[in-house]
């Protein structure tokens, strides 16, 4: 029996968290348990927002009996009214025999100008030419562009006149919310702290927030900015399977996802033959899926119109200029690693040639680094509560009228050489994130600074790549100053990781060398210490280093070993060496120590940690005993000391080095779990959590304390 055939397995009640309790308390009736979508979907090929619309009507509760009754009701509605393509003839027969029958289908309307009538076609039912009243079309103009999922009553009345279509549209109701209480939304937001609210938004998307770090959560929220910000131009390029297009096809009835190869001027902007406005006139977000591909054929006229629209929010229809508010999103797959692209071309390398143009790229407000986002796995989906999709979609749509782009100016000032177009990109991203996370417009200086830095980084990623393509553009010092006047530079994560390759390409220098070639000083000149600098420097680095969430290229070999080699006594202070992955981290470090010493030598390693006194205490002790026994076979005398008072994490050697570790050894994010994942074999291929490390060379007296 499959999962979808076993309702009790699908709808088993997860233990409600404190956050879920608060969500239901403050937003009761507007939230739904996110795993219910899978429980009711079955084999229906229908967007999640359609299913959540129905769940919101029947199962928006935390009472298990109500939820189960709601699931049963939604299943019955789908069974009775959703049209499966392979059952379309059966549904038509049902309509004929009953005379009138309700269906759920995607409806598209066209104007038959020869007969001067509107005619509907039904995607799954396979019907066309069904007469629609002009009032229905006027009330739902999106029926004319792309189609809308609807609940419809279809009638059948046969006529001897073969010119008369026997099918008639009795009623039509789009599947989306008609109204909501915005003031109530703002008031309820005050009941959540920032972390809780972000987690609620992540659960609303359908993901388990426990599987994401802070930076990863913000990257997911940037995908929502086009829904809350008018004329926002966003690009995301990255590996396959990271959910790039999911938001635009499943999250909102106000977004339209189209294949990049299906775009034409009439479809997107205007059909000059009949004057009909295209997608940008009716949808809040138009997203281009599978946008990448160097050899893709593209209409140059379309690109030119798109450039003008992205810059000026307008396009021409003959002699008339029209405006529109649709945000533009471009998502596509990359086929090379980030360092490869930086070394050989740029981060826009995968785009079709006609789009690999500085004028077009300069219109983009933010570049989501898709390579930072994990491939979607089953454990990443949420079983907690989130907003019913059509509810949050209407909230976001209503906030498109709000502008929070100046809210940072009480505390911070952007650099003076940041251009108007750069500033616009930063402002729109900052405003969008503010509306999503702080919808009342109020945040602390630290909270504002976090969003401002993130907005600057996303625009800097765009501009830095343009500089590699068009060397006539002036370089920009991206950053901001606080009110005391202290300057804060902003770098991109890949700039920190691959400093040698990141620097913008320049024409040849006077001595004939290529100034874009990697330089040993590149990382230093960029203000970023290269992670491997300690390996080659004659004197080891002293001071503090910060590593960003999702950064790669970090390993114990480069981070710790230069300071531990030749030590004979090492003390590791870490209160949390309890879970299996924490034990594996410790073993990885011990293996490096064993490989770096002479096989005939011995090293004493003392671990100071806290004892697990819970239900896993026995497993904890057995794990440490196994590590001790294994270490002894390679000349490492490993001992454990319990200390319930410790909190800070550090490593101290007998030759004078003290390393203060913000997260201890637990710096690596969980990978895919596959035994074939390269990250499970080499640490530098794994992403890290945000952490800091401080290197201190102690005096002899300090070291002997």
N, C-alpha and C positions, 0 to 999 in steps of 0.2 A: 504494500500500500504506500502510495506517495504521500508527501507532506500535505498536499492540497486535498487529499482524500481523507485526511484525518483531522477534523476540526478541533478535537480536544488537544491535539499536539500543537496546532497552530496558535490557539488562543489561550494556552496555559498562562496563568496569571503571574507576571514577574513581580518580584517584591518591590513595592513602591518606595522610592527614595524620598528623602526630605524635600528635595527639589520638586519631585513630582507632586508631593502633597501640597506644597506651596502653589504650584502652577494650577492645580485644580481648585484650590481655595480662592485664588485671585482671578482666574480666568475660566471658571467653570462654564461649560457650554460652548466655549470657543476653542477648546483643545480636544485632542483625541490621542489615544495610544498609537504610536506610529507603527507598531508591528501588525496592527489590525489590517492595514492595506494589503499586506501579503496574504492574510487569512481570508480575505474576501475576493481577491483578484481572480484566483483560479487561472483559467486560460483566456481571460478577457484581455484583448489588446486595447487598453484604454489608459489614458494618462492618470497619474496618481491623484491629481486634483479633482478628477471626476469621482473617483472612489471616495476621497476624503469629503467631498461635498455630501455624498450620501451618508457616510459615517457621521458627519457633523449633524445630520438630521436625526439620526437614530442612536448613535453610540458615543456622543460627546459627554462622557461621564467617567467617574472612577469607581462606580458601583458595578461589581462584577456581573450581577444578574442583569442590570440594564445593558451592559456591554454585550453580553451574550445574546440577549434578546435583539439588540440592535444589529449585531452581526447576522443573526438569522434573518432579520428583516431585509438587510441589504443584499444578502445572498439570494433571497427570494425575488427581490426587485431585479437583480441582474439576470436571474434565471428566466424570469417572465418577460423582461423588457429589453435587455441588452441584445443587440443583433450581432451574432457571429456570422462571418461571411459565408461559412460553409452551411449555414442554416437559413440563408436569406429566403430561399424559396418556401420553406416551411413558415416563416414569418409572414411572407406575402399571402400565403394561403390562410393563415390565421386572421389577417386583416380582412380578407375577402369574406370569410365565413362569418366573422363577427360584425362586419361593417365598419368597425372602428377599433383601433388597438393602439396602445401606448408603447413607444419604443425609445431606446437610448442610442443615439447614433451621432456621427459628425455630419453636419449639414452645411452645404455650400450653395450660395444663390448666385445666379447670373441673370442678366437682363436680356431677354429676347426682344430686340428692338424691331424685328419684323412684325411681331404680334403685339408689341408694347405690353409685355407682361414679364413679371419676375418668376423665375422657375428654380426650384430647389432640386438638388441631387443629394442622395444619401450614400455615404461612403461604404458602409457595410451592407446595407439593404440592397444596394445596386440599382436603386431607382433614380430616374432623372425626369425632368420636365414637369415636376409637380408644381402647380400654381401656388404662389405665395402672395398674400396681400401686401400692397405697398406700405401700409402702416407697420407691418411686422418688420420689413426691411429697414424702414426709417428708424425704428426703435433699436435695431440690432445691425448696424452697418458692417460689423465684422463678418457677417454672413457673406458679404461680397468679396472679401479678401482673406483667403486662407481657410475659411470655414470655422464653425463653432460647434462644440459638443453640446447637444441639447436633449431635453426630454420632450418628445413630440407625440401628438395624437394624429395618426394617419387614418384617413377614411377611404373607403372604396365604394364607387358607384359606377356600374357598367353602363355604357351608352352605345347605341347602335351606330352612332356617328364615330367613325374611326379616328377622326381628327381630335376628338375629346379625350384627354388623359383621364383615366378612371380614378387615379389616385389624387387625393386632396389633403392638404395640410389643415387639420382642425385646430390645433394649438401648438405653440412652440415656447419653451422656457429654457433660456440658456443656463448652463450649469455654472453659476457664479453668484456670489452674494450680492444682494441689492443694496444693503445699508449696514452700518455698524456704528458703535459708540466710540468715537475717537477720543473724547475726553475721558471716558472710562478706561480706555487703553493706556493713556498717559498716567492716570491715577494709579492703576494697578502696577505699572512699571516701577513706581516708587517703592513697592514692596520687595524688590529684588536688588541685591548688590550687583556690581558690574559682572563678576564672574558667573553668578547665577543666571543673569539675563543673557549673556553670551551663550551659555550652555542651553538655555531655552531656545534660542534661535538655531543653534546647531541641531538640537533635537527636532525642531520644526522642519529643517531640511531633510531629516531622516537619519542623521548620524548619531552615534554614541559619543558624547563629548569626552568621555574618559580615554578614548583612543586618539585624541588630538592634543597637541600642545597649544600654547597661546598663539603662536605665530601661525600654526596650521589652521586654527579657528578663524583668525582674521583673514587668511587667504580664502577660506570658504565664504566668509561674509562679503568679500569684495565681489564675488559672483552675483550677489544680490543688489549691488549698487545700481546697475542699469534699471532696475525696477523702481528705485526710489529717487533717482536723479535723472532729469531730462537730458537728452542729447549727450549721454555718456558713452565714450568710445573706449571699448575694452578689448584687449587681446589676451588669449591664453594659448601658449604652445607648450607641449610636453608629451611624455610617453602615452601610449594607449592605456585605456582601462582606468583612468583616474577620475572619471565622472565629469569631464569638462562640459558635456552638452546636457547632462541630466537636468540641471536647474531650468534650462530654457525650454525643455520639452515637457517636464513633469510638474514644475513648481507653481506655475501661475497661468491662469487663463488669459493674461494680458501679454504673454510672450509668444513669439512665433519662431520656431526653429526650422531652417531650410538648409538644404544641401548647397554647398558653395558652388557646385556645378549647375544648379538650377536657377541662378540669379540672372535676371534680365532687367533692362531699364524699365519696360512697362510693368513688370511684376513688382519691382521694388519702389519705383518713383511715380511714373505717370505714363499712361498709354496715350500718346498724342493723337492716335486715330479716333478714339472715342472720348478723350478727356478724363478717363477714369483714373483716380488716384490709386497708387500702389500701397504696398504694405506699410511704409513709413507713415502714412496718413492715418492709420487705424490702430496700430499696435504700439504698446509702450516699449517693447524690446523686439528687435529683429536680430536673431543670432544666425550666423553662418557656420554650419557644421562642416567638418572635413575641409577646412579652408586652406590647409597647407598643400603643397605639391608644386614643385618648381615648374613642371611642364604643363600644368593645367592651362587650358585655353581660356582667355578672359577678354571680355569686350572692353577695349580701351575707352570707349565713350562712357561705359558704366563706371569705370574707375574715375574718370574726370568728374562726373556728376557726384559720385560718392565723396570725392575730396572736397568739393564745394559744400555739400550737405554737412559733412562732418565738421567743417570749419565754421560755416555760417548758418547752419540749421535751416537751409532753404534749398530749393531746386526750381528749375524753370519748366513751365508748361507753355510752349510757344513763346509768346511775348509776356506772359504772366509769370510772376515769381511767387512761389508758394512756400510756406513754412511748415515744419512738422517737428514733433517732439520725440520721435522714436530714438532710443539708444541703440547703438550698433555694437554687436559682440562678434568677435572672430575667434573661433577655436579650431585647432588643428594639431596633428601629431608631429612629433619630431622623430627623426631617424638616427640622430647622432647625439653623443653626450655633450654636456655643456662645455668642457674644456676643448673638445674637438671643434665645436662651432666657434669658440673664441679664438682658437689658434688659426683656423683655416678661413673663417669668414666672419659671421656675426650671429647673434641670437635670433635674427629674422631670416636666417638662411633658407628655411623651409618654405617660405611664402612663394606664391607664383611670381614670376619675374616682374610682371607689370605692377605688382604691389610692393616689390622690393625697391621702393622709391622713397627718398627722404621726405618729399612733400606729403605723401600719403601717411607715412609713419609718424610724422610730426603732429598729426591730428589725434593720435592715440593718447588717452589720458593715463592709462595704467597698463602695465604688462604683468600678468600673473605668471610667475615662474612655475609652470606646470610640472617640471621635474622635481619640485619639492613635495608634491602631493602624492601620497601613497596610492598604489593600485588598490581599488576597492575590493575589500574582502568581507565575507559574511559577518565576521564579528564586529565590523565597523558600523553596522546598522543598529539603530536605536530601538529599544522596547519601552522607552519612557514616553512621556507626554510632550506634545508640541502643538503649536497652533494648527487648527484646521487650515489647510492651504489657502482656500478661497478667502478666509478671514484675513490672514496676514498679507495676502496679495492685495486686498482692498486697502488695508492700512498703508502699505508701502506706496500704492498708487496715489493715495490722498496726500502723502507727504512730498510728492513731486512739486507741490506748490510752495514748499518751505525751503529756505536757504540758510544753511548754517556755515557757509564758507568763511565767514569772518570771525568765528567764535574763538579762534586761537590768538587773535591780534591783541587781546588784552594782556597776553603773557609772552608772546613770541613774535619775532619778525623774520620774514624770509630774506635770503641773501639778495643784495641789490643787483647782482648780475643775472638773476633768474629772469628769463624772458617772460613776456606776457603769455605766450602759449604754454610755457612750462608752469607758470603760476596758475593758469586756468585748470590745467590737469591736476595739480596739487589741490587746488580749492575744491574741485568737484569730487575728488576722492575723499578728502577730509569731510566735506559736507555730507556725503553719502554715508560714511561710517558713523558720523555723529548722529544722523537720523536713525540709523539702525540700532546703535548701542545706547545713545542718550537722546531719545526722541523729544524730551522736553528742552533740549538745547543746553543743559547745565552739566558741567563736568569739572573735576578738579584739574589744576595745572598739570599734574603728572599724567592723568588720563588723556588730557588734550595732547600732551607732548607725544604720548605713545602713538596716537592716530596720525599726528602731523608727520612724525618720522616715517611711518609706514606709507603715507601718501607721497612723501618726497621720494622714497626709495622706488616706488612703482613708476613714477615719472622719470626718475633718473635712469632706470633700466632702459626705457625707451630712448632717451636722449643720448646716452652713452653709445648705444648701437648705431644711432644715426650718425654720430661723429666718425664711426668706422667706415660708413658708407659715403658720407659727404664731408670731406675734410675742409670745405669752405665754411662750414658752420663753426661758430665760436664755442669753445669749451665753456662749461658752466660749473661754478663751484656750488654744488648742491648742499644746502644746510640751512640753519636758522640760528638766530641769536635770542637768548632769553632777555628779560628786562634789565638785569644787571649788566648786560652787554657781552656775556660769555658766548663765544661762537661754538656751535655744535655741527661738525661735518656729518654727512650721511653717506654711507656706502651701501652698495647692494651686497647680498650674501655671496654671490658668485665672484664679486670683486675681492672679497676677503679670502675666498677659497683659492682662486686662481689669479692672483695678482699679476703674475708674469704675463699672462695671456690677455688680461682684461683691458689693459691700456689701449686707448683709441689709436688706430693706425694713422700714421702721418706720412707725408712725402719724404723721400730720401733726404738725409742730412747732407751737409756740405762735404763730409768725408766719404760720401757714397754708400754709407751703411743704411740699412733699413731700420728706421727708428721704431718700427712696430715689433722688431725682434725682441724676444724675452730678455730682460735685463736683470742682473742680480739685485739691482737697486729698486726694481719696479715696486715690490711690495713695500719697501721702506719709504719710497717717494710718495706712495699712495697713503701713507700713514697707517699701514696695516702690517704688523709683523707676520711674516710667512710662518706657517706652522712648523716647517722643518728647519727654521733658521738655527735652532739650537744644535742641530747635528753638525753644522759646518762652521759655526762661529768659534773663534779661538777662545772666547770667554762666554760662558753661558749667560743667558738673559736673566736679569733680575727685575722684578716688578710684576704688574698685574696684566692679565690678558682676559678678554671676554670672547666667547664664542656664541654665535647666534643659533637659535633653534633652526633645525633642518640643515645645518651646515654639514658638509662632507669633508673628507680628506683629513680627519682627525683620528689619531690612534694613540694607544699607550706608548708605542714605539717612539713616536715623535714628541708626544706631550710629556711623558714621564721618564723614559729610560735614559736620556742624556744626563739627568740629575741623579739617577740611581746606580748607574754603572760604577763599579769599583767599590761600592759600599759593602761592608760585611755585616752590618746590623741595620735593619730597617724596621721602623714602627709605623704601622698603618692604623689610623684612628678613624673608624667609620661605624656609627651606631647601627647601620642597617645592612648587614651581610646575612640575610635570612632566606630570601626567596631563591629559587634555583638560578634565575638569570643573574642575580647578584653574586652567587657562588661562582658561576661561570666567568664573570668579569674578574674576580679575584684569581681564578686559575689562569686566565689569560695573562695577567700580570706576572704571576709566579713563573709561567712558562718562559716569558721574555727574560726574566732575571736568570733563570737556569741556562738559557741559551747564550747569554752574554758573558757568563763567567767561565773560568777554566774548569773542566770537568772534575779536576782534583780538588778544587776549593769548595768551601761550604759557606752558606749565607744564613744568617739568623733573621727570620721575619716574624715579628710579633703583631698580631691583630688585636686591637682594643675595640671591643664592640659591646652591644647590649644583648642580653640573653632573651630569646623568645620564650615567654612563659605561657603562651596560649596553646591552642590545640595542635599546633605544628611544632611544638618544642622538641619532640623526639626526632622529627625529620631534620630540624635545624642542627641538632647535635651530631646526627649521623653524617650530614653533609660536611660539617667542619672536620669530623674525624676522617672522612674519605679524602678531603683535601690534604690533611696533615700526612696521611699515609702515602699519598701520591707524591707530595713534595719531597718527602724523605728519600725517595728513590732517585732523585736528581740532585741531591746535595743541598736541599733547603730545609733547615730546621724551622718548622712552622709551629708557632704556639699561639694560644688564644687567652686573652685576659678579659674578664667581664667588668664592665664599669657602667652602671646605670645612670650616671650623672652626665655623660658626654653628650654633646649635641653637634659641635663643629667637627668637620672632617679634615684630616691632614695626613701627610706622610713626612716622616723625619728620618734622616740618615745619620750614620756615625761619622760622615766626613763633612758635615756642616750644612746640608741643605734641608730646608723646611718648605714643604709645598702645601699651601692652604687650598683645599678642594671644596668648592661651593656645593657640589652634588656628590662628593666622594668619587667612587669608581663608577657609579651608576649614571653615566653620561650618554649612553647610546639608547636610541629609540628601538622599540620592538619592531623587528622586520616582518617579513611575510610568514615566517615560521617554516618555510620550505627548506628541506635539507639541500636543495640545489640553489639556494640563494647565496650569491657570492658574498653578501654582507655577513653571512654566518661564518665565513672563512677568513675574511680580511676586514678589520675594523674600519679602515679608511673608506670603505664602500658604504658604510652605514651612516644614517643621519643621526645627529646628536640633539639632545635637549639644550636649551639655553643654559650656559654655565660659565663660571669664571674660575680662574686659577691664579694664585699669587706665588711667585718664586722668591724665597728669602734665603740669603746666604748668611748663616748665623756666625757669630764669633765663637771661638773655642769654648768660652765660658758658657754661652747660651746653649751650644750643642751638647754639653756635658750635663746640663741641668736635668 
